[in-house]
């Protein structure tokens, strides 16, 4: 299930809001990510990493395999 938050609020506001809602993963695309052709993935435990767009599918495959093992 995926929801997209395209409101004109600041990114930091939306991150705080969705963190309190316990969203498992947030994919954040701000100005830096657009510039770098990447996405920042933030887990609900506070960990985050930036992944290039070409490596995003393999990141998801890795997470799915971790859940299945």
C-alpha positions as CSV (number, residue, x, y, z in Angstrom):
1,X,0.0,0.0,0.0
2,X,1.3,3.4,-0.9
3,X,0.1,6.9,-0.1
4,X,1.6,10.1,-1.7
5,X,1.6,13.3,0.3
6,X,1.7,16.1,-2.3
7,X,0.6,18.9,0.0
8,X,2.5,22.1,-0.1
9,X,3.6,21.7,3.6
10,X,7.3,21.7,4.4
11,X,9.0,18.3,4.1
12,X,10.1,18.3,7.7
13,X,6.4,18.9,8.8
14,X,5.2,16.0,6.7
15,X,8.0,13.7,8.1
16,X,7.0,14.5,11.7
17,X,3.3,14.0,10.9
18,X,3.8,10.6,9.3
19,X,6.3,9.5,12.0
20,X,3.6,10.0,14.6
21,X,1.3,7.9,12.5
22,X,3.8,5.1,12.7
23,X,4.2,4.8,8.9
24,X,6.7,1.9,8.4
25,X,8.7,3.5,5.6
26,X,8.7,6.9,4.0
27,X,10.3,7.6,0.7
28,X,11.3,11.3,0.8
29,X,12.0,13.2,-2.4
30,X,13.0,16.8,-1.7
31,X,15.2,19.2,-3.6
32,X,18.4,17.4,-2.7
33,X,17.0,14.1,-3.8
34,X,15.8,15.5,-7.1
35,X,19.2,17.1,-7.7
36,X,21.0,13.8,-6.9
37,X,18.5,11.5,-8.6
38,X,18.0,9.6,-5.4
39,X,15.4,9.0,-2.7
40,X,15.8,9.0,1.1
41,X,14.2,6.1,2.8
42,X,13.2,6.6,6.4
43,X,12.1,3.7,8.6
44,X,9.8,4.2,11.5
45,X,12.7,3.3,13.9
46,X,14.4,6.5,12.8
47,X,17.0,4.9,10.6
48,X,17.4,6.4,7.1
49,X,19.5,6.0,4.1
50,X,19.7,7.6,0.7
51,X,19.5,5.3,-2.3
52,X,20.0,6.2,-6.0
53,X,17.0,5.7,-8.2
54,X,18.7,3.0,-10.2
55,X,19.3,1.0,-7.0
56,X,15.8,1.4,-5.5
57,X,14.3,-1.8,-6.9
58,X,17.1,-3.9,-5.4
59,X,16.7,-2.2,-2.1
60,X,13.0,-3.3,-2.1
61,X,14.0,-6.8,-3.1
62,X,16.4,-7.0,-0.2
63,X,13.8,-5.8,2.3
64,X,11.2,-8.3,1.0
65,X,13.7,-11.2,1.3
66,X,14.6,-10.1,4.9
67,X,10.9,-10.3,5.8
68,X,10.5,-13.7,4.2
69,X,13.4,-15.3,6.0
